[in-house]
Amino acid sequence: MNGTVSGTRLRKELGKQLPAHRISVSDSGRYVQVEADSAQDVCYVVSVASREAAPVFPVPCLGRIPPVDGWHIRLSLSRLSAITDFSPDSGLVCVQCGTGMQRLSDWLAEKGFALGVHPEQSCEMELWEFMLSAASNSFGPRFGFKRDQVLSLSAVLPNGRLFRNSVSPARSTGPDFSLPLLHSAGRFGLPLEIYLRIHPLPAQRVFLTFALDDLPAAVERTWEVASAATPELIEIGVNRLAPGGLPQRFVLVELWGEGKALSVRKELVRKLLGDVARPSEVPYEMLLAFEKTYRFVEGQTRHVTLSRDSLKDLVEGLPPGGGPVTLRIRGFVDGLVSVTAGCNDEAECAILPSEESAPSGSRESRRILDAAAGMLDGSGVFMRLPEMWGGRG
């Protein structure tokens, strides 16, 4: 970081192109905050930051900006909130990354569409934050992970240049750098606009609930359900403090469709779970209501992504009446699950493996990204956009 940079200098440089009312200075926090109106504004802000050796932090709704030694720039993207293209025939929507997730979901629902995945924690977060952060999300075998929903994007690179890739299939245009940008959590660039895959709202949504007696056996069987029935959502829940009438261990399955095809999938799920789970009459909506079931609390919740083997070790190692008070297991996609645990104290969550328990392929991908970042940082071009989530609480 350049020790000579100051708030006055940053404001002067930014004011050469941006209107004064979009720039504010916090002397106590030692930062300059900018409200960007366009992609060009963002590119200019990042180019100034690169030239002045000042870190840039997008302003998050959920995450927290880590402590910074010296002056830095806080960049608000909330004014970049337009839905710029909508193609129902192609199943695509193009969205600026300052758009709130709740607004996007409501806008699509009015037109008869839905996202394949959505935030669990807060629909008020903006699109860039949802895509880049480790924020938990609802995903399942049919639609995959949240980054699988991205067809193409535009982003500002750490030197202030604008990157844009084509909506055409990658094999016809060369390598696709969208995933490195997204998986690097902002280290290689900040997305500004994304083409997302969307899906027609179904004629019917069927919710199947089952109570469990043997959790390890049910977990293994759930992988078979995910592969054979490709449900839109499949979830295993554990709640040792479940209110009366609610099972303490349960499986939830959500299916979209209509007619005979939907009926066949329903029967397949019931058949596969038949000897490890009992059908439950508890309403699905009640089981999904966080306040009535999981009651996840900030500061007492841990979230990790685990491989199939790590999940098996976890559930087999849960002591009777011990471990996390609540446990939610979602995903079952490509051998991975998202595990969220609610605990009264650190000891209860200590049984959860670390994020490093993900498959070697995931660790290898992270190693490659880190190595690439090291080389790019060494070039003097990609130095100034720091990892946004390194200090997140």
C-alpha positions in Angstrom: 0.0 0.0 0.0 1.2 3.5 -0.8 1.9 5.3 2.4 1.5 8.7 0.8 -2.0 8.4 -0.3 -4.6 10.5 1.5 -8.4 11.0 1.5 -7.9 14.5 0.0 -5.8 13.1 -2.9 -8.2 10.2 -3.5 -11.2 12.5 -3.6 -9.4 14.9 -6.0 -8.5 12.1 -8.3 -11.9 10.5 -8.3 -13.6 13.9 -8.7 -11.9 14.3 -12.1 -14.5 12.0 -13.6 -17.2 11.4 -11.0 -19.7 13.9 -9.6 -18.9 15.3 -6.2 -22.2 14.2 -4.7 -21.3 10.5 -5.4 -18.1 10.8 -3.3 -17.9 11.0 0.5 -14.9 10.9 2.8 -14.7 9.4 6.3 -11.6 10.8 8.0 -12.2 8.6 11.1 -12.5 5.4 9.0 -9.9 6.6 6.6 -11.8 5.7 3.5 -13.5 7.3 0.5 -16.8 5.9 -0.5 -18.1 6.1 -4.0 -21.6 5.4 -5.4 -21.1 4.2 -8.9 -23.7 4.9 -11.6 -22.2 2.8 -14.4 -19.6 0.2 -15.3 -17.5 3.1 -16.6 -17.6 4.7 -13.2 -16.5 1.4 -11.6 -13.6 1.0 -14.0 -12.4 4.5 -13.4 -12.5 4.0 -9.6 -10.5 0.8 -9.8 -8.0 2.4 -12.2 -7.5 5.3 -9.7 -7.1 2.7 -6.9 -4.5 0.8 -8.9 -2.5 3.9 -9.7 -2.7 5.2 -6.1 -2.0 1.8 -4.5 -5.3 2.0 -2.5 -7.3 -1.1 -1.8 -10.9 -1.3 -3.1 -13.7 -2.9 -1.2 -17.2 -3.3 -2.6 -19.8 -2.4 0.1 -21.5 -5.7 1.2 -24.9 -6.2 2.8 -23.8 -9.2 4.8 -20.1 -9.4 4.9 -17.9 -7.0 6.8 -15.0 -5.0 5.3 -11.8 -6.1 7.2 -9.6 -3.6 9.0 -7.4 -1.7 6.7 -4.0 -0.1 7.5 -4.3 3.2 5.7 -6.7 4.9 3.3 -8.9 2.8 1.0 -11.9 3.1 -1.3 -15.3 1.7 -0.5 -17.3 1.1 -3.7 -21.1 0.9 -3.6 -22.7 -0.9 -6.5 -26.3 -0.5 -5.4 -27.1 2.0 -8.2 -26.1 -0.7 -10.8 -29.4 -2.4 -10.4 -31.0 -2.7 -13.8 -32.2 -5.9 -15.4 -30.9 -5.3 -18.9 -32.1 -8.3 -20.9 -34.7 -11.0 -20.5 -35.1 -13.9 -22.9 -37.8 -16.3 -21.8 -37.3 -18.5 -24.9 -33.6 -18.9 -24.1 -34.1 -19.1 -20.4 -31.7 -16.2 -19.7 -31.7 -12.9 -17.8 -29.0 -10.3 -17.8 -28.7 -8.5 -14.5 -26.5 -5.7 -13.1 -24.6 -6.9 -10.0 -25.9 -4.3 -7.7 -29.4 -5.7 -8.0 -30.9 -7.1 -4.7 -31.6 -10.9 -4.8 -35.1 -10.4 -3.4 -36.0 -7.9 -6.1 -34.6 -10.2 -8.8 -36.6 -13.1 -7.5 -39.8 -11.1 -7.3 -39.3 -9.7 -10.8 -38.8 -13.1 -12.3 -41.8 -14.6 -10.4 -44.1 -12.0 -11.9 -43.0 -13.3 -15.3 -43.4 -16.9 -14.4 -39.7 -17.8 -13.8 -37.3 -18.6 -11.0 -33.6 -18.8 -10.3 -32.1 -22.2 -9.9 -30.5 -21.2 -6.6 -31.1 -18.4 -4.1 -29.6 -17.3 -0.8 -30.5 -19.0 2.4 -29.3 -16.3 4.7 -30.6 -13.0 3.3 -32.4 -12.2 0.0 -31.4 -8.6 0.6 -27.8 -9.1 -0.5 -26.8 -7.9 -3.9 -26.0 -10.2 -6.8 -22.3 -9.6 -6.8 -22.2 -10.5 -3.1 -24.2 -13.6 -3.4 -22.0 -14.9 -6.3 -18.6 -14.1 -4.8 -19.1 -14.7 -1.1 -19.2 -18.0 0.8 -22.8 -17.2 1.6 -24.9 -20.4 1.9 -27.4 -21.0 -0.8 -30.2 -23.3 -1.6 -29.1 -25.6 -4.4 -29.9 -29.2 -5.5 -29.3 -32.0 -8.0 -31.3 -30.6 -10.9 -29.8 -27.1 -11.1 -26.4 -27.5 -9.4 -24.3 -24.8 -7.7 -25.0 -21.1 -7.9 -22.0 -20.6 -10.2 -23.5 -23.1 -12.6 -26.2 -20.6 -13.3 -23.7 -18.1 -14.9 -23.6 -18.2 -18.7 -21.4 -15.1 -19.1 -20.4 -11.9 -17.4 -18.7 -8.6 -17.5 -16.3 -7.6 -14.8 -13.8 -4.9 -13.9 -10.2 -6.2 -13.6 -7.8 -5.0 -10.9 -6.2 -2.6 -13.3 -9.5 -0.9 -14.2 -10.0 -2.6 -17.5 -13.4 -4.0 -18.4 -13.6 -7.8 -19.1 -16.5 -9.2 -21.0 -17.0 -12.7 -22.4 -19.5 -13.9 -25.0 -22.9 -15.5 -24.4 -21.9 -18.0 -27.2 -20.8 -21.5 -26.2 -17.3 -21.5 -24.8 -16.0 -24.0 -27.4 -16.7 -21.5 -30.1 -15.1 -18.5 -28.5 -12.1 -20.0 -26.6 -11.5 -20.3 -22.9 -14.1 -19.1 -20.4 -12.7 -17.0 -17.6 -16.0 -16.5 -15.8 -15.4 -19.3 -13.3 -11.9 -18.2 -12.3 -13.3 -14.7 -11.7 -16.1 -16.0 -9.6 -14.2 -18.7 -7.7 -11.4 -16.2 -6.8 -13.8 -14.2 -4.6 -12.9 -10.9 -6.3 -9.2 -11.4 -6.4 -9.1 -11.4 -10.2 -12.0 -9.0 -10.7 -15.4 -7.7 -9.6 -18.4 -8.8 -11.7 -20.6 -6.0 -13.0 -23.3 -7.7 -15.1 -24.2 -11.4 -15.3 -26.2 -13.5 -17.7 -28.0 -16.0 -15.5 -29.9 -19.2 -16.4 -33.6 -19.1 -15.3 -36.3 -21.7 -15.2 -40.1 -21.6 -15.7 -42.1 -21.9 -12.6 -43.5 -25.4 -12.5 -47.2 -26.3 -12.9 -46.8 -28.2 -9.6 -44.3 -28.3 -6.7 -44.5 -31.4 -4.6 -43.0 -31.5 -1.1 -42.2 -34.9 0.4 -41.1 -35.2 4.0 -39.8 -38.2 5.9 -38.8 -38.9 9.5 -35.5 -40.7 10.0 -34.4 -43.4 12.5 -31.0 -44.2 11.1 -29.2 -41.0 10.0 -26.1 -42.6 8.4 -28.2 -45.0 6.4 -30.5 -42.2 5.2 -27.5 -40.0 4.2 -26.2 -42.8 1.9 -29.6 -43.4 0.5 -30.1 -39.7 -0.2 -27.2 -39.8 -2.6 -29.1 -42.5 -4.6 -32.2 -40.3 -4.6 -30.3 -37.3 -5.8 -28.8 -39.4 -8.7 -32.0 -41.3 -9.7 -34.8 -38.7 -9.2 -32.7 -35.4 -9.7 -35.0 -33.4 -7.3 -34.9 -29.6 -7.3 -34.0 -29.6 -3.7 -33.1 -32.4 -1.2 -32.2 -31.8 2.4 -31.5 -33.7 5.5 -32.2 -32.0 8.8 -31.3 -32.7 12.4 -32.8 -30.7 15.3 -32.3 -32.0 18.8 -34.6 -29.3 20.2 -37.5 -29.8 17.7 -40.9 -28.6 19.0 -43.5 -31.2 19.7 -44.8 -32.9 16.6 -41.7 -32.3 14.5 -39.2 -35.2 13.9 -35.7 -34.6 15.2 -34.2 -36.1 12.0 -35.9 -35.7 8.7 -35.4 -35.7 4.9 -37.1 -33.1 2.7 -37.5 -33.5 -1.1 -38.9 -30.9 -3.5 -40.0 -31.9 -7.0 -41.2 -29.7 -9.9 -43.3 -30.9 -12.8 -46.7 -32.2 -13.7 -48.6 -35.3 -14.9 -47.2 -38.8 -15.1 -43.5 -37.7 -15.1 -44.0 -36.1 -11.7 -45.8 -39.0 -10.3 -43.1 -41.4 -11.4 -40.4 -39.3 -9.7 -42.5 -39.1 -6.5 -42.9 -42.9 -6.3 -39.1 -43.3 -7.0 -38.3 -41.1 -4.1 -40.7 -43.0 -1.8 -39.3 -46.4 -3.0 -35.6 -45.4 -2.5 -36.2 -44.0 1.0 -38.8 -46.6 2.0 -36.6 -48.8 4.2 -34.6 -45.9 5.9 -37.3 -43.2 6.4 -41.0 -43.0 7.4 -43.4 -40.6 5.5 -44.2 -37.6 7.7 -47.4 -35.6 7.7 -45.6 -32.5 9.1 -46.0 -29.6 6.5 -42.9 -29.0 4.5 -43.2 -25.2 5.1 -43.1 -25.8 8.8 -39.9 -27.8 8.5 -38.3 -25.1 6.4 -39.2 -22.3 8.8 -35.9 -21.4 10.4 -37.6 -19.9 13.5 -39.5 -23.1 14.2 -36.9 -25.6 13.4 -33.2 -24.7 12.9 -33.2 -21.3 14.6 -29.7 -20.5 13.2 -28.3 -17.5 15.1 -25.5 -15.3 13.9 -22.3 -16.0 15.8 -23.5 -19.5 16.7 -23.6 -20.9 13.2 -20.9 -22.7 11.2 -21.1 -23.4 7.4 -18.8 -25.8 5.5 -18.8 -27.6 2.2 -18.0 -31.3 2.5 -17.4 -34.3 0.2 -19.4 -37.5 0.4 -16.8 -39.3 2.4 -16.4 -36.4 4.9 -20.2 -36.3 5.3 -20.3 -40.0 6.0 -17.6 -39.7 8.6 -19.5 -36.7 10.2 -22.9 -38.4 10.6 -21.3 -41.7 11.8 -19.3 -39.8 14.4 -22.2 -37.8 15.9 -22.5 -38.9 19.6 -25.9 -39.8 20.9 -27.5 -36.6 22.0 -24.4 -34.6 21.2 -22.8 -32.5 18.5 -24.5 -29.5 16.9 -27.9 -28.7 18.2 -29.2 -28.3 14.6 -27.7 -29.5 11.3 -28.8 -28.9 7.8 -27.3 -30.8 4.8 -28.2 -29.6 1.3 -26.9 -30.1 -2.2 -25.9 -33.6 -3.0 -24.4 -32.3 -6.3 -21.2 -33.7 -7.8 -20.2 -35.4 -4.6 -20.5 -32.3 -2.5 -23.0 -31.0 0.2 -23.4 -27.8 2.0 -23.6 -28.3 5.8 -24.9 -25.6 8.2 -24.7 -26.2 11.9 -26.1 -24.3 14.8 -24.3 -24.7 18.1 -24.6 -23.4 21.7 -20.8 -23.3 22.0 -17.6 -24.1 20.1 -17.4 -27.6 21.6 -20.7 -28.6 19.9 -19.4 -27.5 16.5 -15.9 -29.0 16.9 -17.1 -32.3 15.5 -17.6 -30.7 12.1 -14.6 -31.2 9.7 -13.0 -28.1 8.2 -13.6 -26.8 4.7 -10.4 -28.6 3.8 -12.3 -31.9 3.9 -13.7 -31.1 0.4 -12.5 -33.4 -2.4 -8.9 -33.1 -3.6 -10.2 -31.6 -6.8 -11.6 -28.6 -5.0 -8.3 -28.1 -3.1 -6.4 -28.5 -6.3 -8.6 -25.8 -8.0 -7.9 -23.4 -5.1 -4.2 -24.2 -5.3 -4.2 -23.3 -9.0 -6.1 -20.1 -8.4 -3.7 -19.1 -5.6 -0.7 -19.8 -7.8 -2.2 -17.8 -10.7 -3.0 -14.9 -8.4 0.6 -14.9 -7.1 1.9 -14.6 -10.7 -0.6 -12.0 -11.6 0.1 -10.0 -8.4 3.8 -10.2 -9.3 3.1 -8.5 -12.6 2.0 -5.3 -10.9 -1.4 -5.4 -12.7 -3.7 -7.4 -10.4 -2.3 -6.2 -7.0 -5.0 -3.7 -6.0 -8.2 -5.5 -5.7 -7.9 -7.5 -2.5 -9.8 -10.6 -1.4 -13.1 -9.1 -0.1 -14.0 -12.0 2.2 -10.7 -12.6 4.0 -11.9 -10.6 7.0 -15.5 -11.5 6.9 -17.1 -12.4 10.2 
